[in-house]
Amino acid sequence: MIPVLPADEALKRAKEVKIDESWANLNAFRTMLNSPRVAGGFAELLRTMMFRNVVNSRARELVILRIGWRTKSEYEFCQHVRVSRDLKISEAEILGVRAPDACTAYDPVDRAVIKMADELHETATVSAATWEKLTQAFSNEELIELVMAAGLWRMVAGFFNAAKVPLDEWVPSWPEGKAPA
């Protein structure tokens, strides 16, 4: 376990590497700021993927939610349930990542995005069939973002799980009390 820094120490370190105060208050960054250089680099990539994105945020969030579910990362999944709700993604779409084959809210593109996340999680590649569906729906720039999102949030889920980053106090635990088996 890596300790969560006290808020004042996290804020001090965050300022040194140009991390916004609102992020410095998150347990994720309060833990990651034990290594300010890594936290600063991660924050820049996160800003790009979350706020300077080309791919639509909904597709990105489906990838993150699916990766969070598959990795059993409570911090990642529950934070992005909150983000997805803020983006007005429906509950059926958000919670559908737990069992995507049973989710009637998804269209074929959603299913391909989720399949891509699964394939990258399992084999670190994307099958020709999935890739074909994705290339019909997304530009090359968007595809790069989707693949990078799956990899980035897979890496982050590993960090959250290994470091045992606790949920922020304002973030509810697993929706409906259902955690991955």
C-alpha positions in Angstrom: 0.0 0.0 0.0 1.2 3.5 -0.8 0.1 6.2 1.6 -2.4 8.9 0.8 -0.5 12.1 1.4 -2.0 14.7 3.7 -4.0 17.3 1.8 -1.6 20.2 2.4 1.5 18.1 1.3 -0.3 16.9 -1.8 -1.3 20.4 -2.7 2.3 21.6 -2.2 3.7 18.9 -4.5 0.9 19.4 -7.0 1.8 23.1 -7.4 5.4 22.1 -8.1 4.3 19.9 -11.1 1.4 22.1 -12.3 -1.5 19.8 -11.2 -4.8 21.6 -10.5 -5.8 22.0 -6.9 -9.1 20.1 -7.5 -7.1 17.1 -8.8 -4.6 17.4 -5.9 -7.5 16.8 -3.5 -8.4 13.4 -5.1 -7.1 10.3 -3.3 -5.7 9.1 -6.7 -3.4 12.1 -6.9 -2.8 12.3 -3.2 -1.3 8.8 -3.6 0.4 9.4 -6.9 2.0 12.6 -5.7 4.4 10.4 -3.6 6.2 10.6 -7.0 5.6 14.2 -8.2 7.3 13.7 -11.6 5.1 10.7 -12.4 2.0 12.4 -11.2 2.8 15.5 -13.3 3.3 13.4 -16.4 0.2 11.4 -15.8 -1.8 14.6 -15.2 -0.7 16.0 -18.6 -1.8 12.8 -20.4 -5.1 12.8 -18.4 -5.8 16.4 -19.4 -5.3 15.4 -23.1 -7.5 12.3 -22.9 -10.3 13.9 -20.9 -10.4 17.5 -22.1 -8.6 17.8 -25.4 -10.1 14.6 -26.8 -11.3 14.1 -30.4 -13.2 10.9 -29.8 -16.6 11.4 -28.1 -16.5 11.3 -24.4 -19.2 8.7 -24.2 -17.2 6.1 -26.1 -14.1 6.9 -24.0 -16.2 6.4 -20.8 -17.6 3.1 -22.0 -13.9 2.0 -22.5 -12.9 3.2 -19.0 -15.9 1.7 -17.3 -15.4 -1.6 -19.0 -11.7 -1.7 -18.1 -12.5 -0.6 -14.5 -15.1 -3.4 -14.2 -12.8 -6.1 -15.8 -9.8 -5.1 -13.5 -12.1 -4.9 -10.4 -10.8 -1.4 -9.8 -13.4 0.1 -7.4 -11.7 3.5 -7.6 -11.6 3.7 -11.4 -15.0 2.2 -11.9 -16.8 4.3 -9.3 -15.1 7.6 -10.2 -16.1 7.1 -13.9 -19.7 6.1 -13.0 -19.7 9.6 -11.5 -18.0 11.2 -14.6 -20.4 9.3 -16.9 -23.4 10.5 -15.1 -22.1 14.1 -15.3 -21.9 13.5 -19.1 -25.6 12.5 -19.1 -24.8 8.9 -20.1 -27.8 6.8 -19.1 -27.8 4.4 -16.2 -28.5 1.5 -18.6 -25.4 2.4 -20.6 -23.2 3.0 -17.6 -24.2 -0.2 -15.7 -24.4 -2.2 -19.0 -20.6 -2.6 -19.1 -21.0 -5.1 -16.3 -22.7 -7.5 -18.8 -22.6 -5.9 -22.2 -24.1 -8.8 -24.1 -27.3 -8.3 -22.1 -27.5 -4.5 -22.4 -30.2 -3.5 -24.9 -29.1 0.2 -24.7 -26.0 -0.5 -26.8 -25.8 -0.2 -30.6 -23.2 -2.1 -32.7 -20.6 0.6 -32.4 -20.9 0.6 -28.6 -20.5 -3.2 -28.6 -17.4 -2.9 -30.8 -15.9 -0.3 -28.4 -16.5 -2.5 -25.4 -15.2 -5.6 -27.4 -12.0 -3.6 -28.1 -11.6 -2.8 -24.4 -12.0 -6.5 -23.6 -9.6 -7.7 -26.3 -6.9 -5.2 -25.3 -7.4 -6.2 -21.7 -7.1 -9.9 -22.5 -4.5 -10.0 -25.3 -3.1 -6.5 -25.8 -4.4 -6.5 -29.4 -7.6 -6.0 -31.3 -9.0 -8.7 -33.6 -9.5 -8.0 -37.3 -13.3 -8.3 -36.9 -13.5 -5.7 -34.1 -11.0 -3.4 -35.9 -13.2 -3.5 -39.0 -16.2 -2.4 -37.1 -14.3 0.4 -35.4 -12.7 1.7 -38.6 -16.2 2.2 -40.0 -17.3 4.4 -37.1 -14.1 6.3 -36.1 -11.3 8.3 -37.7 -7.7 7.2 -37.2 -7.3 10.0 -34.6 -10.3 8.8 -32.7 -9.1 5.1 -32.9 -5.7 6.2 -31.4 -7.5 7.8 -28.5 -9.7 4.8 -27.9 -6.8 2.3 -27.9 -4.7 4.7 -25.7 -7.7 5.2 -23.3 -8.0 1.4 -22.9 -4.2 1.1 -22.2 -4.0 4.2 -20.0 -6.9 3.3 -17.8 -5.8 -0.4 -17.6 -2.4 0.9 -16.3 -4.1 3.3 -13.9 -6.4 0.5 -12.6 -3.3 -1.6 -11.8 -1.9 1.4 -9.9 -5.1 2.0 -8.0 -5.5 -1.7 -7.1 -1.8 -2.2 -6.2 -1.5 1.0 -4.1 -5.0 0.3 -2.6 -6.2 3.8 -3.3 -9.3 4.4 -1.2 -12.4 5.9 -2.7 -12.8 9.6 -2.1 -15.4 10.2 0.6 -17.9 11.7 -1.8 -17.8 8.9 -4.3 -20.3 6.0 -3.7 -19.0 2.5 -3.8 -20.1 -0.1 -6.4 -23.5 0.9 -7.9 -26.3 -1.3 -6.5 -23.8 -2.9 -4.3 -22.6 -5.1 -7.2 -18.9 -5.6 -7.4 -17.2 -7.8 -10.0 -17.0 -11.4 -9.1 
